[in-house]
Amino acid sequence: MSRKSIYDAVYGSDSSDDENLQKVSDRLHGKSDDNCAGLSYGNDKENFHPNMIHPRTFLLVNVPTENKKNEYRYVAVAGTSVDEDGEIKVGFLRCQRNSAKMFKLEQNDVAYVPCVQVIKILPNPKLQKIGSRGYYCFDENMDIFEK
């Protein structure tokens, strides 16, 4: 999905209604755009809309490397909604204690990522305090691939 089409999805389009009807028709016939994120509890990508991402939404994000050979998957929390360029400011979380269920927010690990790099929206984790530190704990293991 290009930046322009994300802008159109959020704020509307100047194109004719026929184009929008074609998109609805494609969805009804099982054709979907695989560039959008899906919900973690039901891989139904046609129910995703950029407006579903708002501050404090937990996401699974694809992060490509410079040589494009590897792609890493990180859990992140949105700091902003999707902007007009189709980007989201996110803070990345790191897994703790070799568990793909327990994560800690890295305060200085912040970036803008394109909406198309969002793999899925995650359910809200529980906040668990151990000593003076806070950890985000998910009910199931996250499909991450960290550096």
WOCOR-V676474 format. One record per backbone hydrogen bond with DSSP energy under -0.5 kcal/mol. CO is the residue of the C=O (numbers start at 1). NH is the residue of the N-H. E is the energy in kcal/mol with one decimal. If there is no record, write none. Layout:
co,nh,e
CO,NH,E
CO,NH,E
This chain:
co,nh,e
2,6,-1.9
3,7,-2.2
4,8,-2.4
5,9,-2.3
6,10,-2.0
7,11,-3.1
8,12,-2.1
16,19,-0.7
16,20,-0.9
17,21,-2.6
18,22,-1.9
19,23,-1.8
20,24,-1.9
21,25,-2.6
22,26,-2.6
23,27,-2.0
24,28,-2.2
25,29,-1.5
26,31,-2.8
27,30,-1.4
30,32,-0.5
32,34,-0.7
33,36,-1.1
38,121,-1.9
39,42,-1.5
42,44,-2.4
43,45,-1.3
44,47,-1.7
45,48,-1.5
49,52,-2.9
50,53,-1.5
50,82,-0.5
52,54,-0.6
53,82,-0.7
54,57,-1.5
57,78,-2.9
58,122,-2.9
59,61,-0.6
59,76,-2.7
60,119,-3.1
60,120,-1.2
61,74,-2.4
63,72,-2.9
65,68,-1.2
70,65,-1.9
72,63,-3.6
73,145,-2.2
74,61,-3.0
75,93,-2.8
76,59,-3.2
77,91,-2.5
78,56,-3.0
83,86,-2.1
86,115,-3.2
87,83,-2.7
88,90,-0.6
88,113,-2.6
89,79,-4.3
89,80,-1.2
90,111,-2.1
91,77,-2.6
92,106,-2.2
94,104,-2.4
96,99,-1.6
99,96,-0.5
100,142,-2.4
101,138,-2.7
102,96,-2.6
103,136,-3.1
104,94,-2.6
105,107,-0.8
106,109,-1.4
108,110,-1.2
109,92,-2.7
111,90,-3.0
111,113,-0.5
113,88,-2.6
114,117,-2.0
115,118,-1.7
117,62,-3.0
117,119,-0.5
119,38,-1.6
120,60,-2.4
121,40,-2.1
126,128,-0.6
126,137,-3.2
128,130,-0.5
128,135,-3.0
130,133,-1.7
133,130,-2.5
135,128,-3.2
135,137,-0.6
136,103,-2.7
136,138,-0.5
137,126,-2.9
142,144,-1.8
145,73,-1.2
